[in-house]
Structures are given as structure tokens and as C-alpha cells.
């Protein structure tokens, strides 16, 4: 029965994603934007990756539109496309990457044990995480939202006090609620799919997660909605093993190249229906849009209570 419920939640996400009218992106050879002369002037690929002739990258496998398994059984999503661009830059072909599922709680261990080269997996920056791993420059800016039932007594962020709220284990939302809403029962699951399962089964009164993923669910589930609250603005970075400066230089230089060439706009258009793209253009790196992490000494968003 539990398996049926989990599958049901996944199909809610999958159906929502399909309803957004997304076409599968191309996995072909490097386009003209990956100019070889320009690449030659940028930091060179770390030897360990170059000798393997392939990336090994951790991504989400159940979190549309960032990382999920599509109907063909293939990895897909915004973060997956970023990884494939890295394969184009490094090896000339998008297929030169092996994907490893990286649920929230597994992201740091995958890096610290050396199982992956990078983690591109809705990885929110925090000063705490930055003591254990390194982050690339920020490439996406997420905002926290609450998903509730239409008739829920929770109509604002303040309403979660004394209620049950599901989120993912080890996430910025998990830590923030425990710190700032001690009377809230935080239900931590290993994936957003399981958090939505708990919500649909009535085991949670709300789901707290990133705006893009929850907007996707609310767009097709007529019994659910997002509250108006926007909180915990959290930039995503790419996780890198601590101290690997050569890797960080390579990654940051390619993200800057993608920013200058407006590559992220194309990635967003590949992964969201056209009518939703304008609302999220401010969330991505673009020629006229950059953002970063809090200045040194600034408290992380998850340590500041409303």
C-alpha cells in the first residue's frame, strides 16, 4: 500500500511536469556556443576527470523540474542539463556523464567520499555546509513556499505553528523550522516525492520546499495551493569537494560562460512550459542578472527567524 502511495505521489509530479508542456532537450554534440577557442582560454579540466573521459555527477532523481527520471527512463531536468553542458564543454558530447541519484541527505557524503566529481542537485548554499564542502558560484535563486490544501487552516507561514509540515531530510527548511518554529512537527522524508505522499495521505498538513517544484504540483492539483508567503531565498550552487580549487575554477568559468551566452534561459525553456518561464527568469544567471551568496559574516538565511 505504501508503494502505491509513493508511486501516486511520483505520478502527481510527473503528470504536473507533463502538463507544463515541456519538450525533451537535445543530448547532441556541442553547439557553436561551446567555442573551442574561447574554451582554450579558460581553466583546464582537472586531470582525474580528463583521464576518465567522463563526468560522474550527483543529481536529484525525483524532483522535477530540476532532476528526475523521465518517461523514457532517462535523467532529465534543469540540473541534469547543466551537467550535460559540462560534458559538452569538457568532452564535446553531452552523453559523457554518468549520473548518480543524490537525494538531499546524500549530497555531502557523495562528495566527501569521492563517489562523484560534482553534485548538481538543488544544493542551497549555507555557511554551515560551506565548512565541509566547497560551492561553485550561485547559478539559481530559489525561494521557499508552502503547499497546503485549499481548506487548510494554514493560510500563512505563521499558521504552521502547532501543525505538521513535511520537507526533505537535511534541507535548509528542515533546519529552519526546527530553529524558528519549535512547536511545529517537522516530518522529514528522504525526497520531495515522499513529502508529497505524506501530504496527500493526511500525515502532513503542509509541504515546505522550493518554489519551482511546489508550483509545479499546485498547477495541476486542484485540491492544493501555495500560500502567499515567500521566504528563505536560497541560491543554489554546485557542490565540490572541499579544497579542490582546480575543479572550482573550471566550474565557475563555465558557469560564467553560460551566463554570458544566456544558456540558462534555454535550459529553463526546455524544462518549463512557455507560460511559466517569465515568472522564473529572475531566478537564473543571465547576461543582465547575477546574484551570489551572503557576504562573509552575514548569517545564513536558515539561521534568521521571521
PyMOL commands that set and color helices and strands:
alter all, ss='L'
color gray80, all
select helices_A, chain A and resi 2-19+36-40+47-52+78-91+104-112+129-131+157-160+172-180+192-200+211-218+245-260+263-271+274-283+301-303
alter helices_A, ss='H'
color red, helices_A
select strands_A, chain A and resi 55-59+62-63+67-69+75-76+97-101+118-119+134-135+140-149+164-168+185-189+206-210+224-226+231-236+239-240
alter strands_A, ss='S'
color yellow, strands_A
deselect
rebuild
show_as cartoon
